[in-house]
Amino acid sequence: MIKERVGVLGSGSWATALVKVLQTNGIPVNWWVREENVAKELKDTGINPRYLQNVIFDTDLINVYTDIKSVINISDVLLLVIPSSYIHSSFSEITPKMLKGKKIISAVKGIIPETNQIVANYFKTEFKMTSWSIGVISGPSHAEEIALGGLTFLTAAARNKKLGELIANMFRCHFVKIVSSRDLYGIEYAGVLKNIYAVGGGILKGLGYGDNLFASYIANCTMEMRVFIRQLHPIERIFHHSAYLGDLLVTSYSQYSRNTKFGTLVGQGKTIEQVFDEMNMVAEGYNAVKCVYEINKEYDAKTPIIDTIYNILYNGKDAQTEMQKLINMLR
């Protein structure tokens, strides 16, 4: 059992699944939930009424709050599971002093759009935290499978060895295997990029292309991911490990992937507004592609796949025409 007090920020499907893992390990959590009705249901029944209703929590191990400051104040470790587009607003009343001495573990696979930063860089810049106090839990995983106890490999990434060990001890259980890594930034960016590539893969599916082309597309995504991450953080890393290639594969191929679903609807000819109306969950890849496109203006990595998806989603270019251009460039 860990001695640190754990706070969980966020109440979506991924947050719910990760709290299940913590509870499997007997770890009590202070849980920030934005909506009053969700908080009440969790307190009364141990069930999140909006996500993964098959998961029933021991209410003695969850302390639910609707005030984020309360959870931050009484927690040593903060597990961040808020969609990236809501992080900046969620922390609008939080000061660097409130986070002093805290540790952040990000389970967010996205970029904060207001600043075009991954989570680690955002908290370093906005809250004067050091990379020594920030870690990541990532890897090929869908909340729905974890909720059912499906065997899953996750990566605990931290530059601080002790923080990496803490993350591993929090999440390692009979159905979650933990791989350790020091590549904090590379794994964060891999989690961002795979969502973008899954949207692009969905567009191909929506246009009617089959498995043969899709496999070649994913292979090219892997090469582009390597090029982009090396340009930003040029250290040695093995891209066929689960936190990089594995996460890309599960997001692109799984029936649960909201990013693939988002892209499929776009490929079928629906407008972005229609897609948002139809989907009940956030597709991180939509916001991420705009952020990464802007970031790459500084680094100038060769990213034809990202550029193509950006042109379709944000410049209103025809999906069939743009994807045909991309197909002609694939290797």
Backbone torsions as a table, in degrees:
resi	resn	phi	psi	omega
1	MET	NA	133.9	178.3
2	ILE	-79.4	154.1	-179.3
3	LYS	-92.5	-19.1	-177.9
4	GLU	-70.5	145.0	175.9
5	ARG	-84.6	127.4	-172.8
6	VAL	-104.0	128.8	172.4
7	GLY	-111.5	139.0	178.2
8	VAL	-115.3	126.8	-178.7
9	LEU	-112.2	110.5	-177.9
10	GLY	124.1	150.9	-175.2
11	SER	-138.7	23.2	177.6
12	GLY	-78.9	-167.0	-176.5
13	SER	-65.4	-39.8	-178.9
14	TRP	-69.3	-41.4	175.9
15	ALA	-60.5	-44.2	-179.4
16	THR	-61.4	-42.3	179.5
17	ALA	-65.6	-41.1	-179.0
18	LEU	-70.0	-34.8	174.9
19	VAL	-64.3	-35.5	175.6
20	LYS	-59.5	-42.5	179.0
21	VAL	-63.4	-45.5	179.0
22	LEU	-60.0	-41.5	-179.8
23	GLN	-68.3	-34.4	174.7
24	THR	-57.4	-33.8	179.0
25	ASN	-89.3	6.5	177.2
26	GLY	72.8	22.9	-177.4
27	ILE	-93.4	118.5	176.0
28	PRO	-68.7	148.5	178.9
29	VAL	-131.8	145.8	167.0
30	ASN	-97.0	118.5	-166.2
31	TRP	-116.8	118.0	175.1
32	TRP	-89.1	122.9	179.4
33	VAL	-125.1	127.9	-174.2
34	ARG	-69.1	-44.2	-172.3
35	GLU	-88.3	133.3	-179.3
36	GLU	-60.0	-42.1	-176.5
37	ASN	-67.3	-35.6	177.3
38	VAL	-67.9	-42.8	178.6
39	ALA	-60.3	-43.8	-179.2
40	LYS	-63.1	-42.8	-179.1
41	GLU	-65.3	-40.0	177.8
42	LEU	-63.9	-42.1	179.4
43	LYS	-65.7	-41.3	-173.7
44	ASP	-79.6	-40.9	-170.8
45	THR	-119.9	-14.4	-175.3
46	GLY	76.5	16.1	-178.5
47	ILE	-119.9	134.7	171.7
48	ASN	-82.3	112.2	-173.5
49	PRO	-69.2	-13.4	-176.0
50	ARG	-101.0	-28.6	-174.7
51	TYR	-139.0	139.3	172.3
52	LEU	49.4	56.5	-176.6
53	GLN	-64.8	-11.9	177.1
54	ASN	-76.3	-12.1	178.1
55	VAL	-88.8	122.6	178.8
56	ILE	-115.8	118.8	-177.1
57	PHE	-89.7	150.6	169.2
58	ASP	-75.8	111.6	-174.6
59	THR	-65.6	-15.8	176.5
60	ASP	-73.5	-16.4	-177.5
61	LEU	-105.8	2.4	176.6
62	ILE	-126.4	127.8	173.1
63	ASN	-110.2	110.3	-170.6
64	VAL	-98.7	133.5	-179.8
65	TYR	-132.0	151.8	172.2
66	THR	-106.2	1.9	177.6
67	ASP	-109.2	113.8	-176.2
68	ILE	-63.5	-33.3	-179.6
69	LYS	-62.7	-37.3	-179.5
70	SER	-61.6	-44.6	-179.2
71	VAL	-66.2	-42.5	179.2
72	ILE	-61.9	-43.1	-176.4
73	ASN	-63.5	-36.0	-173.3
74	ILE	-100.4	8.9	-177.0
75	SER	-119.6	146.3	175.6
76	ASP	-92.9	-34.4	-177.9
77	VAL	-122.2	130.0	-178.7
78	LEU	-113.2	114.9	175.5
79	LEU	-88.3	112.3	-174.2
80	LEU	-93.1	113.9	-178.4
81	VAL	-133.4	40.5	178.3
82	ILE	-97.5	136.6	174.3
83	PRO	-52.2	140.0	-172.4
84	SER	-57.0	-31.8	-178.3
85	SER	-71.7	-10.0	180.0
86	TYR	-112.0	-1.8	-176.7
87	ILE	-65.6	-47.1	-176.4
88	HIS	-59.8	-45.4	179.8
89	SER	-70.0	-35.4	-179.9
90	SER	-65.1	-30.7	-178.5
91	PHE	-101.2	16.4	-175.0
92	SER	-63.1	-27.7	-179.3
93	GLU	-106.1	10.9	179.4
94	ILE	-96.3	136.2	-179.0
95	THR	-107.9	160.0	175.8
96	PRO	-55.5	-34.5	-179.9
97	LYS	-62.0	-37.0	-179.1
98	MET	-66.6	-25.4	-178.2
99	LEU	-99.4	1.2	-178.9
100	LYS	-62.0	127.9	179.5
101	GLY	83.0	-4.4	179.7
102	LYS	-85.5	160.8	171.7
103	LYS	-115.8	136.7	178.6
104	ILE	-107.4	129.4	171.3
105	ILE	-116.9	114.1	-177.2
106	SER	-91.9	127.3	170.4
107	ALA	-111.7	20.2	-176.4
108	VAL	-93.1	124.3	177.9
109	LYS	-106.9	68.5	-176.8
110	GLY	-163.2	177.7	-179.9
111	ILE	-118.1	138.0	177.5
112	ILE	-71.0	113.0	-171.0
113	PRO	-67.4	-28.3	-178.7
114	GLU	-65.9	-25.8	-176.2
115	THR	-124.8	-3.3	-176.8
116	ASN	54.5	46.2	-179.0
117	GLN	-128.3	145.4	167.8
118	ILE	-70.4	167.0	-172.7
119	VAL	-58.8	-45.0	-177.9
120	ALA	-58.5	-45.8	-179.9
121	ASN	-69.0	-35.5	179.5
122	TYR	-61.5	-47.7	-177.5
123	PHE	-73.2	-26.7	173.7
124	LYS	-68.2	-42.4	-176.3
125	THR	-77.4	-49.8	-172.2
126	GLU	-81.2	-28.7	-172.8
127	PHE	-125.2	12.7	174.2
128	LYS	56.9	28.4	176.0
129	MET	-83.3	158.2	177.3
130	THR	-101.3	158.7	177.9
131	SER	-63.7	-17.5	178.7
132	TRP	-67.3	-21.8	-176.9
133	SER	-109.4	13.3	-178.5
134	ILE	-124.1	133.5	177.3
135	GLY	-134.8	174.9	-177.7
136	VAL	-136.0	140.4	167.4
137	ILE	-115.4	120.2	-172.1
138	SER	-148.8	-178.4	178.4
139	GLY	129.1	175.1	-177.1
140	PRO	-71.5	105.7	-172.4
141	SER	-158.5	136.7	170.1
142	HIS	-118.2	137.1	-177.3
143	ALA	-55.6	-38.1	-176.0
144	GLU	-61.6	-37.9	179.8
145	GLU	-74.5	-40.9	177.7
146	ILE	-62.0	-38.1	178.6
147	ALA	-59.9	-28.0	179.3
148	LEU	-93.7	4.3	-179.2
149	GLY	77.5	24.2	179.8
150	GLY	-70.0	135.9	-178.0
151	LEU	-59.6	128.7	-171.8
152	THR	-140.6	139.7	172.7
153	PHE	-103.9	122.5	175.6
154	LEU	-118.1	155.2	178.5
155	THR	-111.7	128.1	174.1
156	ALA	-96.3	109.2	-176.2
157	ALA	-110.0	127.0	177.7
158	ALA	-162.0	143.1	175.3
159	ARG	-76.6	-26.2	177.2
160	ASN	-87.4	114.9	-175.8
161	LYS	-59.0	-40.4	-179.0
162	LYS	-66.0	-37.6	177.1
163	LEU	-66.6	-40.5	176.5
164	GLY	-59.1	-40.8	177.9
165	GLU	-66.2	-38.2	177.7
166	LEU	-62.1	-46.2	179.0
167	ILE	-59.5	-44.7	179.8
168	ALA	-60.3	-43.2	-179.4
169	ASN	-68.4	-29.4	178.3
170	MET	-69.2	-38.2	-168.4
171	PHE	-110.8	-14.0	-180.0
172	ARG	-70.6	126.2	177.6
173	CYS	-153.2	-171.7	-173.7
174	HIS	-66.9	-18.4	177.8
175	PHE	-118.6	2.5	175.3
176	VAL	-123.9	116.7	175.8
177	LYS	-98.0	140.6	-175.1
178	ILE	-114.3	130.6	172.0
179	VAL	-107.4	138.4	-178.9
180	SER	-101.3	148.5	-179.6
181	SER	-152.1	152.1	172.9
182	ARG	-100.0	-2.3	-174.0
183	ASP	-84.4	68.9	-177.6
184	LEU	-56.5	-49.2	-173.5
185	TYR	-76.6	-41.8	-180.0
186	GLY	-62.5	-41.0	-179.4
187	ILE	-71.3	-35.4	174.6
188	GLU	-61.6	-46.8	-179.2
189	TYR	-67.5	-34.5	176.9
190	ALA	-61.5	-40.0	177.9
191	GLY	-65.6	-28.5	176.4
192	VAL	-76.4	-48.9	-174.3
193	LEU	-64.7	-38.0	-177.0
194	LYS	-62.8	-30.2	176.8
195	ASN	-68.1	-39.7	177.4
196	ILE	-63.0	-47.7	-178.3
197	TYR	-65.4	-32.0	176.9
198	ALA	-66.8	-36.7	175.0
199	VAL	-61.3	-45.8	178.6
200	GLY	-61.9	-40.8	176.9
201	GLY	-63.4	-37.6	176.3
202	GLY	-63.4	-39.0	177.5
203	ILE	-60.6	-43.2	177.2
204	LEU	-59.6	-43.7	178.9
205	LYS	-63.5	-42.2	179.5
206	GLY	-63.5	-29.0	177.9
207	LEU	-80.5	-7.5	175.7
208	GLY	100.2	6.1	178.9
209	TYR	-75.0	154.2	-173.5
210	GLY	-103.4	-168.4	-173.3
211	ASP	-65.2	-34.5	-176.9
212	ASN	-60.9	-51.0	178.5
213	LEU	-65.9	-39.6	-176.5
214	PHE	-59.2	-41.1	179.5
215	ALA	-63.0	-41.4	177.8
216	SER	-66.0	-38.4	177.6
217	TYR	-60.0	-47.8	-178.9
218	ILE	-62.9	-39.4	177.4
219	ALA	-60.0	-40.8	178.1
220	ASN	-69.7	-33.8	175.4
221	CYS	-61.0	-40.8	179.2
222	THR	-60.9	-43.2	179.1
223	MET	-65.4	-40.9	-179.6
224	GLU	-68.1	-39.3	176.8
225	MET	-57.4	-44.3	179.5
226	ARG	-61.3	-45.1	-179.1
227	VAL	-61.7	-47.0	-176.0
228	PHE	-66.3	-48.7	-176.3
229	ILE	-66.6	-38.4	177.4
230	ARG	-63.4	-35.5	179.5
231	GLN	-65.4	-37.6	-178.6
232	LEU	-82.1	-42.9	-176.4
233	HIS	-136.7	86.4	-172.2
234	PRO	-79.8	75.8	171.8
235	ILE	-121.6	167.1	178.7
236	GLU	-75.0	129.4	176.4
237	ARG	-150.7	153.6	-177.7
238	ILE	-103.5	107.3	-170.4
239	PHE	-76.0	-12.1	177.6
240	HIS	-88.5	5.7	174.1
241	HIS	-72.1	164.9	-169.1
242	SER	-64.7	-32.9	-177.5
243	ALA	-70.4	-17.6	179.1
244	TYR	-105.3	-80.6	-177.9
245	LEU	-64.0	-42.6	-177.6
246	GLY	-59.3	-43.2	-179.8
247	ASP	-66.6	-38.6	176.7
248	LEU	-61.8	-43.2	-177.4
249	LEU	-65.3	-47.9	-175.8
250	VAL	-66.9	-35.7	179.8
251	THR	-71.0	-33.4	-176.7
252	SER	-81.0	-31.8	-173.2
253	TYR	-102.3	-19.1	-170.1
254	SER	-76.2	147.2	175.0
255	GLN	-66.2	-20.1	-176.8
256	TYR	-86.3	-9.9	-169.7
257	SER	-69.1	114.0	178.0
258	ARG	-71.6	-29.4	178.5
259	ASN	-69.2	-41.3	175.9
260	THR	-64.3	-41.3	178.5
261	LYS	-62.1	-43.0	178.4
262	PHE	-56.8	-50.5	-179.3
263	GLY	-64.5	-37.5	179.7
264	THR	-60.8	-42.8	179.5
265	LEU	-65.2	-38.2	176.3
266	VAL	-64.5	-44.3	179.1
267	GLY	-62.7	-28.3	178.1
268	GLN	-78.8	-2.0	174.0
269	GLY	103.4	4.8	-179.9
270	LYS	-79.6	149.0	177.3
271	THR	-75.1	163.5	178.5
272	ILE	-59.0	-41.0	179.7
273	GLU	-62.4	-41.5	178.6
274	GLN	-64.8	-37.5	179.3
275	VAL	-65.8	-44.2	178.2
276	PHE	-60.9	-39.1	179.4
277	ASP	-65.2	-35.5	-175.7
278	GLU	-79.5	-31.9	-176.4
279	MET	-92.8	141.3	-178.2
280	ASN	-97.9	-6.6	-176.2
281	MET	-126.4	159.8	-177.9
282	VAL	-77.5	132.1	171.5
283	ALA	-100.5	102.1	-174.0
284	GLU	-58.1	-29.0	-175.7
285	GLY	-62.7	-27.5	-178.4
286	TYR	-64.6	-51.6	178.8
287	ASN	-71.0	-35.5	-174.8
288	ALA	-63.2	-37.7	-175.9
289	VAL	-65.3	-34.8	177.5
290	LYS	-67.0	-44.0	-179.8
291	CYS	-64.2	-46.3	-178.4
292	VAL	-66.0	-38.3	177.3
293	TYR	-59.2	-42.5	179.4
294	GLU	-69.2	-42.8	178.6
295	ILE	-59.3	-39.4	-175.2
296	ASN	-71.1	-13.0	174.5
297	LYS	-62.2	-29.7	178.5
298	GLU	-81.2	-36.6	-172.4
299	TYR	-96.8	-23.6	174.8
300	ASP	56.2	41.0	172.9
301	ALA	-74.5	151.3	179.3
302	LYS	-80.6	108.6	-174.3
303	THR	-134.1	67.8	-177.5
304	PRO	-63.3	-29.3	-179.5
305	ILE	-70.6	-48.0	177.3
306	ILE	-59.7	-43.6	-179.4
307	ASP	-60.9	-40.2	-180.0
308	THR	-64.9	-46.6	-179.6
309	ILE	-64.1	-40.1	177.2
310	TYR	-60.3	-45.3	-178.9
311	ASN	-62.3	-36.6	179.1
312	ILE	-71.0	-45.8	-173.5
313	LEU	-79.5	-34.4	-171.7
314	TYR	-114.8	-21.7	178.3
315	ASN	-104.6	2.6	176.2
316	GLY	67.8	22.3	-179.8
317	LYS	-73.0	151.6	-179.3
318	ASP	-66.2	127.6	-174.8
319	ALA	-62.3	-43.8	-178.0
320	GLN	-63.0	-45.5	-178.7
321	THR	-64.2	-46.3	-177.6
322	GLU	-67.4	-40.6	179.4
323	MET	-68.1	-32.9	176.8
324	GLN	-65.2	-40.0	175.8
325	LYS	-60.6	-43.1	-179.8
326	LEU	-64.9	-43.9	-179.9
327	ILE	-56.1	-37.8	-179.8
328	ASN	-67.0	-17.4	179.9
329	MET	-98.0	-12.1	-176.7
330	LEU	-67.1	153.1	180.0
331	ARG	-118.4	NA	NA
